[in-house]
Amino acid sequence: MFGTVLLLAAAPVGRGRLVDAASVLPVLAAVPPSVLSGTDSATVVELADPVQPQTVLTRLRAVAAAPGPLTVFVTGQLQLDRRQRLPHLALARTTPATVRYTGLPWHWLREELRLRPDGTTTIVADLHADAESWDLLRRHPLDSGRNIAVYGRLAPPPARRTVATPAYMRAVATILRSGRRPPLQELHQQALARLADEGVGPGLVFTAPQSAPADPHAAITACVRAGRHGDADALAARWEQAAVRAWGAASEEALHWAEVRADLAMFAGDAVRSCRTWLTVAATRLAMGQPADAPEVEAAVDRAHHQWGRITDPGTARELGPVLAELRERVPGRRRGALDHVRQHLRQLQAQD
């Protein structure tokens, strides 16, 4: 069996650094790929102190699309953006004032991994929190998704003017360098035991898979991988209809399945259907009173924008362009010039009429 491994170590440069995240990468990189992944062979992707969130997102999407088991080793620090107070993985240029634009929102990781088959995705995490994040995450645990097994720890901020070491991840790497990957629960417990021997407190511990007893996502993903896009959409449509009947068309449950169907349309190469669905999801969320900078609203408009740009029929693109432009006026998103791009492309399409 072939697997994929992502080694991600990220922390700000300068005084904002809480943990020397990248220091553990040489130890992890010395572990054979097959041991890191627990498979016969594996591809290893390494990101050390990345600067741009989009760079991390691109790599994350690539590994999320890979078949076979995926293991993500992530070391770094969490900070909250000041507007929405959502946890972000701080990157090289992140400061408390720029987290929203220079950090990687943790929910991006969750969203990119959510369509993977159940039981194929593992996160091993050694994370340090700043004071605000620590206070929040003690009461509201970090959400990594229903279909992901998570092992590791979240440590409180170190003493002032101190840079912590990723002791948990170093312990994991040292155990794996023996050439054997024990069952993940056993690996986790061995790493915690090493921390105890060193007198290091574990902080908050991630100890169990965050998976659901019957997950239809696995069956849908299997259909997509087999090229049975119609079957995948039909299955998702049944779950969407059930959610609408049970909770209503504007419920999070129903919107989740609408988003799944929008992704399925993209995988099937149907940019028109994908764009229409994302536009509907975005409009519904705004009508529910969700703010324009809510992550789910921004994601819906961004994905509608992306799919609109892939529509090859000028007439359909002209039809949907004004709807997208209206949404972009309300939801400018994080990318500068997004609204200008829509208007310019729409003018070009109208000139072809």
N, C-alpha and C positions, 0 to 999 in steps of 0.2 A: 504494500500500500504506500502511496506517495502522499506526503503531507507538506504543509506550508507553515513557516514560522516568521513572525514579525517581532523584531527586537526594537523597542521604542524607548529611548531615554531622553527626557526633556526637562529643562530647568532654565530659568532666566540667567542671563549673564550679569554679573555685578552684584550689588548689595541685596537685590531681591531674591537671591538664590538661597533656598532652604536646604537643599540636598544635592550632593555631587552625583547626580543621576548617571552621567555617562561613565563614571569610574567603574561600573560593574560590567560594561559591555565587553572589555577584553576577556573577562572571566567567562561570560556567556558564549562569546565567539569561539572560545577554546573547546567548547563542548561539541561533539559531532552532531551534525544536523539531524541524523536519525534519532539520537537520544533526546535532543530538544523537542522533537515532534512526536516521539513515541511511535514512529512508523519506520518502514524499511528504508526509505530515503526521503529527502525533503529539500525544498528550496528555502533559503534563509534571506530575509530582507531586513536590513539594519538602518535605523534612523538615529543618529546621534545629535542631540541638541539642535533639532530643526528650527528654522527661523519662521517659515510661513505656514499658517494653518492649512492652506490649500495644498501645500506639498505633502503634508501628513495625510490629508483626506484622499489625495490621489493614490498614494501607496496603500492606504487602508482599503479603498475600493478595489484595487487590484488583488490584494490578498483575499478579500471577502468573496471575490468571484472565482477563486481557485477551487477546484474539486478536492475532495478528500479532507482530512482533519486539518484544522487551523488552530495554532497556539500563538497567542499574543502575550509577550513578556513586556510589561510596561512599567517603567520606573520614572518617577517625577514628582511634581508637586501640584496641588489643586488650589485654585483661587476662584473667588466669586466675582462675576461682573457686577458693577455697581447698580446697573439699572434693573436687571431681572433677578439678580442673586442666584444665577445658575452656575454650577461648578464647571470650570475649564481646566484643562491641562495646560499649565504655563509653558510657553516656548521661550526661545532664546531672547526675544525682544519684549517679552511681556513685562508690564509694570502694573501696579494696582489700578492706575487710571486707564490703561489700554487693554485690559484683559479681554474685553468684548471683541476687539478687532485683531489682537495679536496672539490670543490663546486658542486652543482647540476645544470647542464645547464638548463636554463629555457625552451629550446626547447625540452628537454626530457619530461617535463610535458605536453607540447602541443602534442607531438607525441603519448604519451601513452593514451591521452584522445580523439584523433581525430576520432576513429572508434565508439565512443559511439553514440547512437541515438540522433538526434537533439532535443534540448529542455529538455534533462535530466541531464545536467551537469552545475553546477554553481561554480564559484570561488569567494570567499569573501576574499579580500586581503588588508593587511596593511603592506606596504613595504617601507623601507627606502633605499635610494641610497647613495653610496659614490659619491665623486665629479665627477669622470669620468663617472659613470653610469648616474648620474643626467644630465650631459651635453648632453650625447647621447640620453637618453630616452625622453628628452624634445623635441627633433627634430624627433625622430623615436620611436613612442609609442611601448610599450611592446606588443608582439604578443602572444596571448594565444589560437589562433585557431578560425576557423570560426563557430564552433558549440557549443561554450561555452559562457554562460552569465557571465560577470565579473563585480563585484561591489567592490568599495574600493578606495584606494588612494595610490599614490607613493609620499613619502615625501622627501624633500632634506636632505642632511647630516646635523646633528645637529651641534651646536657650538663645537669648538675644546675641547677635553677632557670631552665631555658631552655624556652620554648615554640616548637616547630618550626613551620615553614610547610609547607603541603601543596604542595611544589614540583612534584611529578610531575603532580598534578591541575591545577595552575595552568598548567603547560606544555600539557597536553591541551586545556584550555579556550581558551588563547591560539591554538593551532593551529586549533581548530574555529571561532573567531570570524572566520577568513578567509572563512567561508561554504561550505566544502567539508569533507566528512568522508572522509578517505582510507581505504583498507582498514585494518582495525583493527591488523594487524601493523605496517603502515607508520606509522600514528598512534603506536603504542607506541614504535617505534624513534625517531621524530622527537622524542617527549617525552624519552626517555632521552638523546638527543643534546643537548637543551637543558639537561638537568641537568648533563651533563658540561661544557658550556660555562660553566655557573655554578659549577663546582667542587663540585657536590653529589653525594655517593655515592648510588647507587640502592638499596643494601641488598639484600634478596632480591627477585628479579624474577619476576613471573608472565608467561610469554611465549607460552603455547600453549593452544588449546582443550583442555578436559578431557573430551573426548567419547569414547564407545565406537564400531568399524567397522560393527556391526549392532545397533540399539537398539529392542527391541519397544515401549518406552514411547511412541515417536512414533506407531506404528500404533494403540496403545490410545487415546492422546489424540485422534487423528483420529476414531476411532469415537465417543468421548464427545461431541466437538464436533458430530458429525453426528446425535446423538441415538440412536445404535445402542448402547445400554447393554448389551444382552444379548451382542452381539458382543464388546464390550470385555471383559466379564467372562469370556467363554469363552476369549478369547485369554490373559488373565492366568491363568486356571485351568490352561491347558496349560503355561504356564511354571512355575506353582507345582508342578504334578505332576512336571515334569521335575526341578525342584530337590529335591523330596522324594526322588525315586528316586536322584538323584546324591549328595546330601549329607545327607539325613535330614530329618524333619519339624521338628526343633528347630534346624536350621541357620539362619544369618543369611540365606542365599540364599532358603530356603523362607519364612522369616518376612517377608522383604522383599515377596514376592509376595502373602502373606496381607494385609499392610498395604495394598498396592496395591488388592486386591479390596475391602478395607474402605472405602477412599476411593471406589472405583467404586460401591459400594452407596450411599454417601452422595450421590454425584452423581445417581444414579438415583432418589433419594428413598426408598430402602428403609432406613429408620432401624433397623429390627429386625435385618436382616442385618448392617448395618454395626456395630451395637452388639455383637452376638454375636461377630463376628469380632475386634473390638478386645479384648473380654474374653478371648477365647481366646489372642490374641497376648500380652496382659499376663500371663496365668497361665503361659503357656509360658516367657516370659522369666524370671519369678520362679522357676519350677521348675528352670530352667537354672542358677540361682544368681546371676543378675544382681541387683544391689542395688536396693532400692525407690526410690532417688533417681537411678537411671540415667536419662539423657534418654529413651532408647527406651521404658523402662517407664512413666515419667511420661506421655509422650506417648500411649501406648496407653490408659492409664486415663483421662486427660483426654478423649480422643476418644470412648471408650466412654461416659463420663459425658454428654458433649454429645449424643451420638446417643440415649441413653436418654431424655433430656429431650424429644426430638422424637417419641417413640413415642406414637401416638394411641390404641392399643388398651390399655385399662386392665389387662386380664388378662395380656397379654404384658409390660407394664411391671412388674406385680407379680411376675411370674416371674423377670425379670432383675434386679430391684431388690436382693434379698438378695446376689446374686453380686457386683454392683457395690459394695454396702456393705462386703462382706468385703474386696474389693480396696482400697477406699478406706481401710480401717483400716490396711492395710499400706503403701499408697502415698497419703499425704495430698496430695501435689503442692504446687504453689507458691501456689495460690489458697486463702486462708484460708476456713474454713467449708465446704469442699467435702463433707466427710463429713456434717456437720450438714444440708446441703442434701439429700443422698441420703436420710437418715433421715426428714427432714420430708416430703419428697415421697412417700416410701414409705408413711408413716402416712396421708397423704391418700388414696393409692390404696387402701389396705386399708380405709379408712373407707367407700369407695364400694362395697366388696364386699357 
